[in-house]
Amino acid sequence: MGFFVALRKELLEQWRSYRLLVVVIVFTVFGLLSPLIARFMVEFFKLLPNGEQIAQIIPPPTVADAITQYLKNLSQSGVILALLLTMGAVAQEKDKGTAAMMLVKPLARGAFLGAKFAALSLTFALSIVLAGAGAYYYTLLLFQPLPLGGWLALNGLLLLFILVYVAVTLLCSTIARSPVVAAGLAVALVALLGAVGALPGVGEYLPGRLLTWGAAVAGGGAGTGWPAAGVSLGIVVTALVGAWLLFERQEL
């Protein structure tokens, strides 16, 4: 019961602070623009000085370009928004003393953290649903129909990719006493994850592989990334359990 009360509080806070609206707008705009950018990129270059020469060496746009543009825009903006929305989720409440007030209701600390992660997950899930619907429609108009099952799988993998960074940042927010420190720790972990993923053979097991897998499936091709999905889920669970264990031992 305490979890659902805390979840309602988190969702109301996101709504009243316009954070939910901001994420929905950003994702929806990028979802709508991605196929348009892919389709009319050549025409954009033609408007530039000497753009005709550049346009001649660019291959004609395909549906794969729309998928790539969609993943690029939403994954990059998703990671940034995950950091911004989550960095103060716990640290700010500890700093202001509102965490201590919530926990005397009584509210279990695990439910407190779980509600925050669940609210953020719902926010990003709703945003991806709207962005995915818009991108699918414009891709249908400008290119060709995409396999619906593959498109749904791509967006599910995209959500899992973003939730990895939400969970990691929530862990950092639990460790730190201020949002700034939490953001610094989260950025360092994101950079470390990216550096490790660049090592030969290692990237196949890290979250970035989810995007490659999703692009292949959405385009109707073959491919697999189950090891990366397993590792990504493992990172989410480990970060959440770690945050809970640390939070249980902290003095508020």
C-alpha positions in Angstrom: 0.0 0.0 0.0 2.8 2.4 0.8 4.4 1.7 -2.5 1.3 2.8 -4.4 0.9 5.9 -2.3 4.6 6.8 -3.0 4.1 6.1 -6.7 1.1 8.4 -6.9 3.1 11.1 -5.1 6.0 10.7 -7.6 3.7 10.8 -10.6 1.9 13.9 -9.3 5.2 15.6 -8.7 6.3 14.8 -12.2 3.1 16.2 -13.6 3.0 19.4 -11.5 6.7 20.1 -12.1 6.2 19.6 -15.9 8.9 17.0 -16.1 6.5 14.4 -17.5 5.4 16.9 -20.1 8.9 17.9 -21.0 10.0 14.3 -21.6 6.8 13.5 -23.6 7.3 16.6 -25.8 11.0 16.0 -26.4 10.5 12.3 -27.3 7.4 13.0 -29.5 9.2 15.8 -31.4 12.2 13.6 -32.1 10.0 10.7 -33.1 8.2 12.8 -35.6 11.3 14.5 -36.9 13.5 11.5 -37.3 11.9 10.1 -40.5 11.6 13.6 -41.9 15.3 14.3 -41.4 16.2 11.0 -43.0 14.0 11.6 -46.0 14.9 15.2 -46.7 18.6 15.2 -45.6 19.7 15.5 -49.3 17.4 18.5 -49.9 18.8 20.1 -46.7 22.3 19.9 -48.1 21.3 21.3 -51.4 20.3 24.6 -49.6 23.9 25.1 -48.4 26.7 26.7 -50.4 28.2 24.1 -52.7 25.6 21.7 -51.3 24.8 20.2 -54.7 28.2 18.5 -54.8 27.7 17.2 -51.3 24.2 15.9 -52.1 25.5 14.0 -55.1 27.7 11.7 -52.9 25.0 11.0 -50.4 23.1 7.8 -51.2 19.3 7.9 -51.6 17.5 7.7 -48.2 16.1 4.4 -47.2 13.9 3.1 -44.4 17.1 2.0 -42.6 18.1 5.7 -42.4 14.8 6.5 -40.7 15.3 3.8 -38.1 18.9 4.8 -37.5 17.9 8.5 -37.1 15.1 7.5 -34.7 17.4 5.4 -32.5 20.1 8.0 -32.5 17.9 10.9 -31.5 15.9 9.0 -28.8 18.8 7.2 -27.3 20.9 10.3 -26.9 18.1 12.5 -25.6 17.0 9.6 -23.4 20.3 9.2 -21.7 20.5 13.0 -21.1 17.0 13.1 -19.7 17.5 10.0 -17.6 20.5 11.8 -15.9 18.7 15.1 -15.5 15.5 13.6 -14.1 17.1 11.0 -11.8 20.1 12.8 -10.4 18.1 14.5 -7.7 15.5 11.8 -7.1 17.0 10.8 -3.8 19.9 13.2 -3.2 17.6 16.3 -3.3 15.1 14.8 -0.9 17.8 13.8 1.5 19.3 17.3 1.3 15.9 19.0 1.9 14.8 16.6 4.6 11.7 15.5 2.7 13.0 11.9 2.5 13.0 11.6 6.3 9.4 13.0 6.4 8.2 10.5 3.9 9.8 7.5 5.7 8.0 8.2 9.0 4.6 7.6 7.5 5.7 4.7 7.7 7.1 3.9 4.3 9.6 1.2 3.7 12.8 2.5 2.1 12.6 -0.1 -0.6 9.1 1.1 -1.5 10.4 4.7 -1.5 13.1 3.8 -4.1 10.9 1.5 -6.0 8.3 4.1 -6.5 10.8 6.5 -7.9 12.1 4.0 -10.4 8.6 2.9 -11.3 7.4 6.5 -11.9 10.4 7.3 -14.1 9.9 4.0 -16.0 6.3 4.9 -16.7 7.3 8.4 -17.8 9.8 7.1 -20.3 7.5 4.2 -21.4 4.7 6.7 -22.2 7.1 9.0 -24.1 8.5 6.1 -26.2 4.9 4.9 -27.0 4.0 8.4 -28.4 7.4 8.9 -30.1 7.2 5.4 -31.6 3.7 5.9 -32.9 4.6 9.2 -34.6 7.8 7.8 -36.1 6.0 4.7 -37.4 3.3 6.8 -39.1 5.8 9.2 -40.8 8.0 6.3 -41.9 4.9 4.7 -43.4 4.1 7.8 -45.3 7.7 8.7 -46.5 9.2 5.3 -47.0 7.4 2.0 -46.6 5.5 0.0 -43.9 7.7 -1.5 -41.1 7.0 -4.8 -39.5 4.8 -3.9 -36.5 6.3 -6.6 -34.3 9.8 -5.6 -35.1 9.0 -1.9 -34.4 7.5 -2.8 -31.0 10.5 -4.9 -30.2 12.8 -2.0 -31.1 11.0 0.4 -28.8 11.0 -2.2 -26.0 14.7 -2.5 -26.3 15.1 1.3 -26.4 13.2 1.5 -23.2 15.4 -1.1 -21.5 18.5 0.8 -22.8 17.2 4.0 -21.1 16.2 2.3 -17.9 19.8 1.1 -17.5 20.9 4.8 -17.1 17.9 5.6 -14.9 18.8 2.8 -12.5 22.5 3.7 -12.5 21.7 7.4 -11.9 19.3 6.4 -9.1 22.1 4.5 -7.4 24.4 7.5 -7.7 21.6 9.8 -6.3 21.3 7.4 -3.3 25.1 7.5 -2.7 25.4 11.3 -3.0 24.1 14.0 -0.7 23.5 16.5 -3.5 22.2 16.3 -7.1 25.4 17.8 -8.5 27.6 15.1 -7.0 25.1 12.5 -8.1 25.2 13.8 -11.6 29.0 13.8 -11.6 29.1 10.2 -10.4 26.5 9.2 -13.0 28.3 10.9 -15.9 31.5 9.1 -14.8 29.8 5.7 -14.8 28.2 6.4 -18.2 31.6 7.3 -19.6 33.1 4.2 -18.1 30.3 2.1 -19.6 30.9 3.7 -23.0 34.7 3.1 -22.8 34.3 -0.5 -21.9 31.8 -1.0 -24.7 34.3 0.3 -27.2 36.6 -2.7 -26.4 36.6 -5.3 -29.1 34.1 -8.0 -28.4 32.9 -6.5 -25.1 30.3 -4.2 -26.7 28.2 -7.3 -27.7 27.3 -7.8 -24.0 26.6 -4.2 -23.1 23.4 -2.0 -23.4 24.6 -0.3 -26.6 24.1 -3.6 -28.4 20.3 -3.4 -27.7 20.1 -0.5 -30.2 21.9 -2.4 -32.9 19.7 -5.4 -32.3 16.5 -3.3 -32.3 17.5 -1.7 -35.6 18.0 -5.1 -37.3 14.7 -6.4 -36.0 12.7 -3.3 -37.0 14.1 -3.5 -40.5 12.8 -7.0 -40.9 16.3 -8.5 -40.6 17.8 -11.1 -38.4 20.0 -10.6 -35.3 20.2 -11.3 -31.7 21.3 -9.6 -28.6 20.0 -11.7 -25.7 23.4 -11.5 -23.8 23.2 -7.7 -23.9 19.6 -7.8 -22.8 20.6 -10.1 -19.9 23.5 -7.9 -18.9 21.3 -4.8 -19.1 18.6 -6.3 -16.9 21.4 -7.4 -14.5 22.7 -3.8 -14.4 19.2 -2.5 -13.6 18.6 -5.1 -10.8 22.1 -4.7 -9.3 21.8 -0.9 -9.3 18.4 -1.0 -7.6 19.4 -3.6 -5.0 22.6 -1.7 -4.4 20.7 1.6 -3.9 18.3 -0.2 -1.5 21.1 -1.7 0.6 22.9 1.6 0.8 19.8 3.6 1.6 18.8 1.2 4.4 22.1 2.0 6.2 22.0 5.8 5.7 21.2 8.2 8.4 18.6 10.8 7.3 
